[in-house]
């Protein structure tokens, strides 16, 4: 069964394969037919490589060749049938061409005959035309010669006129003729020999014209920097001075040329035509920019040389000539700026002005720093600078630097004034007698006070004559000198309003206030200090009174200054200056008093080791009992004060009595300082390390001296000073001596340990220890006497010292 099933399936597969082969064969046959058609088409050659590949892939080249050969045979047969169909028409065409050949030969003979006849006629016509052309050329040459002669005459006439103008040195007119000849006449002529010669000559003539115009300009530049320019500037400055209302003559001895030309116009004084002609000539020559640059360079150089070669002299004439020349230079350039704005531009003028102003500023500052030390010369110089400012501002220039120069001149003027016033104040302070002024009558009062100083006091006026002022002659003289200084300061601003180049009211107030304050703060104060070192105590006391009066002088000086300025913006700081002066004067007075106190204290001679018990020792058997009784009596009575203390208190009393004119606070301070100084010196004597031992007698003498000082303080030597306050100055030494003399150590120790301290509140533990050690040292040295009496006291002293040392910071009980 398996084999029977296998046979049918094989047959079916074979049939299927056969069917597929037949289909492939049909497809290849159709592809061969397509390839043949492609070979026949026009694109077969382009795709030949593709055809070969396709044929190779089919592997049926023989079949393809047979089909291709069959197609070629078909095409050959088709071509033969076409040729047979059109052969008869070709034969007929050949016959017609042969007939046309005979007709063309006949026509050719006729054309040759006509051409020969036409050539003969044209030859005769050509000969006639040549003759006609020759005649026309001759006629044209005649007309051209006549026209050329007519054109040559103006050229020759213009050239002749050009040479004549050059000979007459008229470059501007010659340039006009040259331009007409070159651009209008010569182009009308052909290049003749003489026209070529003229053309070659024209550049040389043009150069001669340019040189002639430049020479004329140089003559103008030389002339304009001389007297004419100075005259123009002088007229401008005088007109400015008249308009500003300045009451002074401008040029002094040079007024004659001013009167000669003051009413003239600038064009009447200066001839600007050379500049105009030169500019036009260079414009025509195409060198306008070069000419403008040349002119600007020349004027810049002239401006610089004018400033550098014209040093400021010391006389008014030199000032006038310098500033007239300076202003005239810019007036001339301003006039050219309005007539030739393209050449003299505003930028050029501003640059020229800035450069000139920088040089002028250096010159003025050099003059201020080196030569001008006179106020009259400064005022004169300032007036010219002020006129320069007004004039240049009216022409539209920036004058801020000129304003700064005036301010610098003002500062210089004020400094010179201060230097001039220094000797005056030195004489015032040196020549004063430092005594209150005695006025015998009203005439003395007016002559010595009121004429110099507007002093007013109802209390003083009510006093009868003769009467004394509290101050000395120095005070009215200082006021009058300061008022004179204000007047001279204002001379710098006379006739100078803000519109006329001066400073504004506010600036004037500030500058004047600063000048017066500087005068008071430096000049017056320096003179005061110089004199202060030379004064004695009575003179110092009067100086303190004078300085207090000078504070009121400042108020009156401020009022006077505001009256002169007619304003209320003046602020003087003189009060602060004189307060400092008063403090210095008080300090000097206090030092003088201290010096006198030191001189009198230097007379003090304490015998620190003096022992009256030892001095009274006798050889009697009961001397021990007598000496013990004497030691007890020492602690019960005080000796009289030392002679030097009595003298010192008497001196202080007389000195403080003379302080009646001083301000109460000053007198009180002087008294308190003197008492404190006396106490410090006495305490210093007691605590002096060189004093190693102090006896009871000396302690009692010191207690007596301190009691004398306290008695002086209790009597109120200066009104207004409380006696208790003055007594406190001696309280420390008084308590210390009372503590040691009374041997009141248990109270002192209790106050130090438990407080509060009331009885010995001024005594410090360290000073108590020092004094007690000196007393102990005295006991050791004098131990051979009263041994029984002092042994107990010495033991008590040691115990007290140990307790006190424990209270001293860092102390030990040894």
C-alpha positions in Angstrom: 0.0 0.0 0.0 2.9 2.3 0.7 4.4 1.8 -2.8 1.0 2.4 -4.5 0.6 5.7 -2.7 4.1 6.8 -3.6 3.7 6.5 -7.5 0.8 9.0 -7.9 2.5 11.6 -5.8 5.7 11.4 -8.0 3.6 11.8 -11.1 2.0 14.9 -9.7 5.3 16.4 -8.8 6.7 15.8 -12.3 3.7 17.4 -13.9 4.1 20.4 -11.7 7.7 20.7 -12.6 6.9 20.4 -16.3 4.3 23.1 -16.0 6.7 25.4 -14.2 9.4 24.9 -16.9 6.9 25.7 -19.7 5.9 28.9 -17.9 9.6 29.9 -17.6 10.2 29.1 -21.2 7.3 31.3 -22.2 8.6 34.1 -20.0 12.1 33.9 -21.5 10.6 33.9 -25.0 8.6 37.1 -24.2 11.8 38.7 -22.7 13.8 37.9 -25.9 11.1 39.6 -27.9 11.4 42.6 -25.7 15.1 42.7 -26.0 14.8 42.6 -29.8 12.5 45.6 -29.7 15.0 47.4 -27.4 17.7 46.8 -30.0 15.5 48.3 -32.7 14.7 51.3 -30.5 17.0 54.5 -30.5 18.1 53.9 -26.9 19.5 50.4 -27.4 23.0 51.6 -27.9 23.0 53.4 -24.6 21.7 50.3 -22.8 24.0 47.8 -24.7 25.7 46.7 -21.5 22.4 46.0 -19.9 21.2 44.0 -22.9 24.3 41.9 -22.8 23.8 41.1 -19.2 20.2 40.2 -19.7 21.0 37.9 -22.7 23.7 36.3 -20.6 21.3 35.7 -17.9 18.8 34.0 -20.3 21.4 31.6 -21.8 19.3 31.6 -25.1 21.7 33.7 -27.3 21.0 31.5 -30.4 17.3 32.0 -30.3 17.9 35.8 -29.8 20.2 35.9 -32.8 17.6 34.1 -35.0 14.9 36.5 -34.0 17.2 39.5 -34.6 18.2 38.2 -38.0 14.5 37.7 -38.9 13.8 41.3 -37.9 16.7 42.6 -40.0 15.5 40.7 -43.1 12.0 42.2 -42.6 13.5 45.7 -42.5 15.5 45.1 -45.7 12.5 44.0 -47.6 10.6 47.1 -46.4 13.5 49.4 -47.6 13.5 47.7 -51.1 9.8 48.3 -51.5 10.2 52.0 -50.7 13.0 52.5 -53.2 11.0 50.9 -56.0 8.1 53.1 -55.2 10.0 56.6 -55.6 12.4 55.9 -58.5 10.3 57.4 -61.2 10.0 60.8 -59.4 13.8 61.0 -59.1 14.3 60.6 -62.9 11.9 63.4 -63.6 13.8 65.8 -61.2 17.1 65.2 -63.0 15.6 66.2 -66.3 14.2 69.4 -65.0 17.7 70.4 -63.6 19.3 70.0 -67.0 16.8 72.4 -68.6 17.4 75.0 -65.9 21.1 74.9 -66.6 20.8 76.3 -70.1 18.6 79.2 -68.9 21.1 80.1 -66.1 24.0 80.4 -68.7 22.0 82.9 -70.7 21.1 85.0 -67.7 24.8 85.1 -66.6 25.8 86.7 -69.9 23.3 89.5 -69.6 24.3 90.3 -66.0 28.0 90.6 -67.0 27.1 93.1 -69.7 25.0 95.3 -67.3 27.8 95.3 -64.7 30.4 96.6 -67.1 28.3 99.6 -68.1 27.6 100.4 -64.3 31.3 100.3 -63.5 32.0 102.9 -66.2 29.4 105.3 -64.9 30.5 105.0 -61.2 34.1 105.7 -62.2 33.1 109.1 -63.7 30.9 109.9 -60.6 33.7 109.1 -58.2 36.1 111.5 -60.0 33.5 114.3 -59.7 33.0 113.6 -55.9 36.7 113.8 -55.2 36.9 117.2 -56.8 33.9 118.3 -54.7 35.4 117.1 -51.4 38.7 118.9 -52.1 36.8 122.2 -52.7 34.8 121.8 -49.4 37.9 121.0 -47.4 39.6 124.2 -48.7 36.5 126.2 -47.7 36.4 124.6 -44.2 40.1 125.3 -43.7 39.5 128.9 -44.5 36.7 129.2 -42.0 38.7 127.4 -39.3 41.6 129.7 -39.8 39.4 132.7 -39.4 37.7 131.3 -36.2 41.1 130.3 -34.7 42.4 133.8 -35.2 39.4 135.2 -33.5 39.8 132.8 -30.5 43.6 133.5 -30.2 43.1 137.2 -29.8 41.3 137.0 -26.4 43.9 134.5 -25.1 46.8 136.7 -26.1 45.0 139.7 -24.6 44.3 137.9 -21.3 47.9 136.6 -21.1 49.2 140.1 -21.7 46.9 141.5 -18.9 48.0 138.6 -16.6 51.7 139.6 -17.0 50.8 143.2 -16.4 48.9 142.4 -13.2 51.8 140.3 -11.9 54.2 143.2 -12.5 51.8 145.5 -10.6 51.7 142.9 -7.7 48.0 142.3 -7.9 47.9 138.6 -7.1 44.2 138.5 -6.5 43.3 140.1 -9.9 46.0 138.1 -11.6 44.5 134.9 -10.2 41.1 135.8 -11.6 42.7 136.5 -15.1 44.6 133.2 -14.8 41.5 131.2 -14.0 39.6 132.8 -16.9 42.5 132.1 -19.3 42.9 128.5 -18.1 39.3 127.4 -17.8 37.5 129.6 -20.3 39.8 130.7 -23.1 42.5 128.1 -23.6 40.1 125.1 -23.8 38.5 126.8 -26.9 41.9 126.6 -28.8 43.5 123.6 -30.2 47.0 122.7 -28.9 49.0 125.3 -30.8 52.6 125.8 -29.9 52.0 129.2 -28.2 49.0 127.8 -26.2 51.2 124.9 -25.0 53.8 127.4 -24.0 51.2 129.4 -22.1 49.9 126.2 -20.4 53.4 125.4 -19.3 53.8 128.9 -17.9 50.5 128.9 -15.9 51.7 126.7 -13.0 54.7 128.9 -12.4 52.5 132.0 -12.5 50.1 130.3 -10.1 52.9 129.6 -7.7 54.1 133.2 -7.9 50.5 134.3 -7.1 50.4 132.0 -4.0 53.8 133.3 -2.8 52.8 136.9 -3.3 49.5 136.4 -1.3 51.4 134.6 1.5 53.9 137.5 1.6 51.0 139.9 1.9 49.5 137.7 4.7 52.9 137.7 6.6 53.0 141.5 6.4 49.5 141.5 7.9 50.5 139.1 10.7 53.6 141.2 11.5 51.5 144.3 11.6 48.6 142.9 13.6 50.7 141.8 16.5 52.1 145.3 17.0 50.7 148.6 18.1 47.4 148.2 16.2 46.4 145.1 18.0 47.4 146.7 21.3 45.3 149.8 20.4 42.3 147.6 19.7 42.7 145.8 23.0 43.1 149.1 24.9 39.9 150.5 23.4 38.0 147.3 24.2 39.3 147.4 27.8 38.4 151.1 28.3 34.9 150.5 26.9 34.5 147.6 29.3 35.7 149.7 32.2 33.2 152.5 31.4 30.4 150.0 31.1 31.3 148.3 34.4 31.6 151.6 36.2 35.1 151.0 37.4 36.5 154.3 38.7 40.1 154.1 37.6 42.2 154.9 34.5 43.1 152.0 32.4 46.4 152.8 30.6 47.9 155.7 32.5 50.6 157.2 30.3 49.3 155.4 27.2 46.0 157.3 27.0 47.0 159.4 24.0 46.6 156.6 21.4 43.3 155.7 23.1 41.9 159.2 22.7 43.1 159.1 19.1 41.1 156.0 18.1 38.6 155.3 20.8 35.6 156.2 18.6 36.9 154.2 15.6 35.6 150.9 14.4 37.9 147.9 14.4 37.8 147.8 10.5 39.1 151.4 10.6 42.0 150.4 12.8 42.9 147.2 11.0 42.9 146.2 7.3 41.7 142.7 7.0 41.7 142.6 3.2 45.0 140.7 3.0 43.4 137.8 4.9 40.3 137.8 2.7 42.4 137.9 -0.5 44.7 135.2 0.7 41.8 133.0 1.6 40.2 133.5 -1.7 43.4 132.9 -3.6 44.1 129.6 -1.7 40.5 128.6 -2.2 40.8 129.0 -5.9 44.1 127.2 -5.9 42.5 124.3 -4.0 44.6 124.9 -0.9 42.0 126.3 1.4 42.5 123.7 4.1 46.3 124.2 4.0 45.9 128.0 4.2 43.5 127.7 7.2 45.9 125.4 9.0 48.8 127.7 8.2 46.9 130.8 9.5 45.9 129.0 12.7 49.4 127.8 13.4 50.8 131.3 12.9 48.3 132.9 15.2 48.8 130.2 17.8 52.5 130.7 17.7 52.0 134.5 17.9 49.7 134.1 20.9 52.2 131.9 22.7 55.2 134.1 21.9 53.2 137.2 22.9 52.7 135.7 26.4 56.1 134.2 26.8 58.0 137.3 25.5 56.0 139.8 27.4 56.8 139.2 31.1 54.6 141.1 33.5 56.4 144.1 34.8 55.9 146.0 38.0 54.5 149.3 36.6 51.0 150.2 35.5 52.2 150.9 32.0 53.6 147.4 31.6 50.3 145.9 33.0 48.3 148.0 30.5 50.4 147.1 27.5 50.4 143.4 28.4 46.6 143.1 28.9 45.8 145.4 26.0 47.9 143.2 23.7 46.3 140.1 25.1 42.7 141.3 24.7 43.4 142.9 21.3 44.6 139.6 20.0 41.3 137.9 20.7 39.2 140.9 19.6 40.9 140.7 16.2 40.3 136.9 16.0 36.7 137.4 17.1 36.1 139.9 14.3 37.5 137.4 11.7 35.3 134.7 13.3 32.2 136.7 12.4 33.4 137.4 8.8 35.1 134.1 8.1 33.5 131.5 10.3 34.9 128.6 8.3 38.5 129.6 8.8 38.4 131.1 12.3 36.0 128.7 13.9 34.7 128.8 17.4 36.5 125.6 18.2 39.8 127.1 17.2 39.1 130.2 19.3 38.2 128.2 22.3 41.3 126.1 21.9 43.4 129.2 21.5 41.8 130.8 24.5 42.4 127.7 26.7 46.1 127.5 25.7 46.6 131.2 26.3 44.7 131.1 29.5 46.9 128.3 30.8 50.1 130.3 30.1 48.5 133.5 31.5 47.6 131.6 34.7 51.2 130.4 35.1 52.5 133.9 34.6 50.1 135.4 37.1 50.7 132.8 39.7 54.4 133.1 39.3 54.0 136.9 39.7 51.9 136.4 42.8 54.4 134.0 44.4 57.6 135.8 43.6 57.2 139.5 43.2 53.9 140.9 44.5 54.2 141.6 48.2 52.7 145.0 48.2 49.0 145.5 48.7 48.8 148.5 46.3 50.4 146.6 43.5 48.1 143.7 44.2 45.0 145.9 43.9 46.3 147.4 40.7 47.1 144.0 39.2 43.6 142.7 40.3 41.9 145.5 38.4 43.5 144.5 35.1 42.6 140.9 35.7 39.1 141.9 36.5 38.8 143.9 33.3 40.2 141.0 31.3 37.5 138.7 32.8 34.7 141.1 31.9 36.0 141.7 28.4 36.6 138.1 27.5 33.3 137.0 29.0 31.5 139.6 26.8 33.1 137.8 23.8 31.7 134.4 24.9 34.8 132.9 26.3 34.9 130.7 29.5 36.4 132.7 32.3 36.2 130.3 35.2 40.0 130.2 35.4 40.2 134.0 35.5 37.7 134.0 38.3 39.9 131.5 40.1 42.9 133.8 39.5 41.0 136.7 41.2 40.2 134.4 44.1 43.9 133.4 44.4 44.8 137.1 44.2 42.3 137.8 47.0 43.8 135.1 49.2 47.3 136.5 48.4 46.1 140.0 49.2 44.6 138.9 52.5 47.9 137.0 53.4 50.0 140.1 52.6 47.6 142.2 54.7 48.0 139.8 57.6 51.8 139.9 57.3 51.6 143.7 57.2 49.5 143.8 60.3 51.6 141.5 62.3 54.1 144.2 63.3 51.2 146.5 64.3 49.8 143.9 66.7 53.3 143.1 68.0 53.8 146.9 68.8 50.3 147.0 70.4 51.1 144.1 72.8 54.7 145.2 73.4 54.0 148.9 74.1 51.0 148.4 76.3 51.6 149.1 80.0 49.1 146.5 81.1 47.4 148.9 83.5 43.8 150.0 83.6 43.3 153.3 81.7 42.8 156.3 83.9 40.5 158.9 82.3 40.6 162.3 83.8 37.8 163.8 81.8 35.5 163.3 78.8 38.1 164.4 76.3 40.4 161.7 77.5 37.5 159.2 77.3 36.8 160.2 73.7 40.4 160.4 72.5 41.7 157.2 74.2 38.6 155.1 73.9 35.6 156.2 71.9 37.6 157.4 68.8 39.2 154.0 68.6 36.6 151.6 70.0 32.8 151.9 70.2 32.7 151.1 73.9 29.5 151.6 75.7 28.5 150.8 79.3 25.8 152.5 81.3 27.5 151.6 84.5 30.9 153.0 83.4 29.3 156.1 81.9 27.6 156.9 85.3 30.9 156.9 87.1 32.4 160.3 87.9 35.8 161.5 86.6 38.5 160.5 87.0 37.6 156.9 86.5 39.4 153.8 85.3 38.4 151.3 82.7 38.8 147.6 83.4 41.0 147.1 80.3 44.2 148.8 79.2 45.0 150.8 76.1 45.6 147.5 74.2 41.9 146.7 73.8 40.8 149.9 71.8 44.0 149.6 69.7 43.3 146.0 68.8 39.7 146.9 67.7 40.8 149.9 65.7 43.5 147.9 64.0 41.1 145.1 63.2 38.6 147.6 61.8 41.3 149.1 59.6 42.1 145.6 58.4 38.4 145.1 57.4 38.5 148.4 55.5 41.6 147.4 53.6 40.2 143.9 52.8 37.1 145.6 51.3 39.3 147.7 49.1 39.9 144.6 47.1 36.2 144.5 46.2 35.6 148.2 45.6 33.6 148.7 42.4 33.5 145.0 41.7 30.0 143.7 41.6 29.2 140.1 40.6 28.3 141.3 37.1 31.5 143.3 36.8 33.7 140.3 37.5 33.6 140.5 41.3 32.4 138.0 43.8 28.8 137.5 45.0 27.7 138.8 48.4 27.8 135.3 49.9 31.3 134.7 48.6 32.4 138.1 49.8 31.0 137.4 53.3 32.7 134.0 53.4 36.0 135.3 52.2 36.0 138.3 54.5 34.9 136.2 57.5 37.8 133.8 56.8 40.3 136.6 56.5 39.3 138.2 59.8 39.1 134.8 61.5 42.6 134.0 60.2 43.8 137.4 61.4 42.5 136.7 64.9 43.4 133.0 65.0 46.9 133.3 63.7 48.3 136.9 63.7 46.7 138.3 66.8 47.0 135.0 68.7 50.6 134.5 67.7 51.5 138.0 68.9 49.6 137.3 72.1 51.5 134.1 72.7 54.9 135.8 72.0 54.1 138.6 74.5 52.5 136.2 77.1 55.8 134.5 77.9 57.4 137.9 78.8 54.7 139.1 81.3 54.8 139.0 85.0 52.0 138.1 87.3 50.4 141.6 87.6 50.6 142.0 83.9 49.1 138.6 83.3 46.2 139.6 85.6 45.6 142.6 83.5 46.0 140.6 80.3 43.2 138.2 81.5 41.0 141.3 81.9 41.9 142.5 78.5 41.3 139.2 76.8 37.8 139.1 78.4 37.2 142.6 77.0 38.5 141.4 73.6 35.6 138.9 73.4 33.3 141.8 73.4 35.5 143.4 70.8 34.7 140.5 68.5 31.0 141.2 68.7 31.5 144.8 67.9 33.9 143.9 65.1 31.4 141.6 63.6 28.7 144.3 63.7 31.1 146.7 62.1 31.9 144.3 59.3 28.2 143.6 58.6 27.6 147.3 58.5 30.3 147.7 55.9 28.9 144.9 53.8 25.2 145.8 54.5 24.5 142.2 55.2 24.1 139.8 58.1 26.0 136.8 56.9 29.4 137.5 58.6 30.3 134.9 61.2 33.5 135.5 63.3 35.0 133.0 65.6 37.1 135.4 67.5 35.3 134.6 70.8 36.6 131.1 70.6 40.1 132.3 69.8 40.1 134.7 72.8 38.6 132.1 75.0 41.6 129.9 74.2 43.9 132.9 74.7 42.3 133.5 78.1 42.7 129.9 79.1 46.4 130.1 78.1 46.8 133.4 80.0 45.1 131.9 83.1 47.4 128.9 82.8 50.4 131.2 82.7 49.1 133.2 85.6 48.6 130.0 87.6 52.1 128.8 86.7 53.5 132.2 87.8 51.7 131.9 91.1 53.0 128.4 91.5 56.6 129.6 90.8 56.2 132.3 93.4 54.8 129.8 95.9 57.7 127.4 95.1 60.2 130.2 95.8 58.7 130.9 99.2 58.4 127.2 100.1 62.0 126.7 99.1 62.8 128.9 102.1 61.2 126.3 104.4 63.9 124.6 106.6 62.5 121.8 108.8 64.9 120.0 111.1 63.4 116.6 110.7 65.5 115.0 113.4 65.1 117.8 115.9 64.2 116.5 119.4 63.4 119.2 122.0 63.6 116.5 124.8 67.1 115.6 123.8 68.0 119.3 123.5 66.7 119.9 127.1 68.5 116.9 128.6 70.4 117.5 132.0 72.4 115.4 134.3 70.1 115.6 137.3 68.9 112.4 138.9 65.2 113.0 138.1 65.7 114.0 134.5 63.7 110.9 133.3 60.5 112.1 134.9 61.0 115.7 133.5 61.6 114.4 130.0 58.4 112.2 130.1 56.4 115.2 131.2 57.9 117.2 128.3 56.9 114.5 125.9 53.3 114.7 127.0 53.3 118.5 126.8 54.4 118.3 123.1 51.1 116.7 122.2 49.1 119.3 124.0 50.3 122.6 122.4 51.3 123.8 118.9 54.2 126.1 118.2 53.7 129.3 116.2 53.6 128.9 112.4 56.9 129.1 110.4 57.9 132.5 109.2 57.9 131.5 105.6 54.3 130.3 105.9 53.2 133.6 107.4 55.0 135.4 104.6 53.4 133.1 102.0 49.9 133.7 103.3 50.5 137.4 103.4 51.7 137.3 99.8 48.7 135.3 98.7 46.3 137.7 100.5 47.8 140.7 98.7 47.8 138.9 95.4 44.2 137.8 95.7 43.2 141.3 96.7 44.5 142.5 93.4 42.2 140.1 91.6 39.2 142.4 92.0 39.1 143.1 88.3 39.4 139.5 87.3 36.4 137.4 86.5 35.2 135.8 89.7 35.7 132.3 88.4 39.3 133.1 87.4 40.1 134.5 90.8 38.5 131.6 92.6 40.3 129.1 90.4 43.7 130.9 91.0 43.1 130.9 94.8 42.1 127.2 94.8 45.0 126.2 92.6 47.4 128.1 94.8 46.2 126.6 98.0 46.2 123.1 96.5 49.8 123.7 95.3 50.9 124.8 98.8 49.3 121.7 100.2 51.0 119.4 97.5 54.4 121.0 98.2 54.0 120.6 102.0 52.8 117.0 101.5 55.7 116.4 99.2 58.2 117.6 101.8 56.7 115.2 104.3 56.7 112.3 101.9 60.1 113.0 100.4 62.0 109.6 100.3 65.1 111.5 101.3 63.5 112.3 104.6 63.9 109.0 106.5 62.8 110.1 110.0 60.5 112.7 111.4 60.3 113.8 115.0 57.2 114.8 117.0 58.4 118.4 117.1 58.5 118.7 113.3 55.0 117.1 113.1 53.7 119.7 115.5 55.4 122.5 113.5 53.8 121.2 110.3 50.5 121.0 112.1 50.9 124.6 113.1 51.8 125.6 109.5 48.8 123.7 108.1 46.5 125.4 110.7 47.8 128.8 109.5 47.0 127.9 105.9 43.5 126.8 106.9 43.1 130.0 108.9 43.9 131.9 105.7 41.4 129.8 103.8 38.7 130.4 106.4 39.0 134.2 106.0 37.6 133.9 102.4 40.5 135.7 100.5 38.4 135.7 97.3 34.8 136.7 97.2 32.4 133.9 96.2 34.6 131.1 97.2 33.3 129.1 100.1 35.8 128.8 103.1 34.9 125.1 103.5 35.8 124.4 99.9 39.2 126.2 100.2 39.9 124.5 103.5 39.4 121.1 101.9 42.6 121.8 99.9 44.7 121.3 103.1 42.5 118.6 104.6 44.6 115.6 103.6 47.8 116.7 105.3 45.9 118.1 108.2 44.1 114.8 108.9 47.4 112.9 108.4 49.3 115.0 110.9 46.4 114.9 113.4 46.3 111.2 113.1 50.0 110.7 113.8 50.3 113.4 116.5 47.1 112.3 118.4 48.0 108.6 117.9 44.4 107.9 117.0 45.2 104.7 115.1 42.4 102.6 116.5 39.8 105.0 115.0 41.6 105.0 111.7 41.9 101.2 111.6 38.3 100.8 112.5 37.2 103.2 109.7 39.5 101.4 107.2 38.3 98.0 108.1 34.6 98.5 108.9 33.8 102.0 107.6 32.3 104.4 107.1 35.3 106.8 107.0 34.4 110.2 108.3 37.2 111.5 110.6 40.1 110.5 108.4 38.4 110.2 105.1 41.2 112.1 103.2 44.1 109.9 104.6 45.2 107.0 102.5 46.7 103.9 104.1 49.9 104.1 102.1 50.7 107.6 103.2 49.8 106.8 106.8 52.3 103.8 106.6 55.0 106.0 105.1 54.7 108.7 107.8 54.4 106.2 110.6 57.6 104.4 109.4 59.4 107.7 109.5 58.2 108.3 113.0 59.3 104.8 114.0 62.7 105.5 112.4 63.0 108.6 114.5 62.2 106.6 117.7 64.9 104.0 116.8 67.6 106.7 116.3 66.6 108.4 119.6 66.1 105.2 121.5 68.8 105.9 124.2 66.7 108.6 125.6 63.4 108.0 127.4 63.7 104.3 126.8 61.1 103.5 129.4 58.7 106.1 128.1 59.1 105.1 124.4 59.3 101.4 124.6 55.6 101.0 125.0 55.0 103.6 122.2 57.4 101.7 119.9 55.6 98.5 120.5 52.2 100.1 119.7 53.7 101.6 116.6 54.9 98.1 115.4 51.5 96.7 116.0 49.8 99.5 114.1 52.2 99.2 111.2 51.5 95.5 110.9 47.8 96.1 110.8 48.2 98.9 108.3 50.4 96.9 105.9 47.6 94.3 105.7 45.3 97.0 104.4 47.8 98.1 101.7 47.2 96.2 98.4 50.1 93.7 98.1 51.4 94.5 101.6 52.6 92.0 104.2 52.6 92.1 108.0 56.3 92.0 108.6 
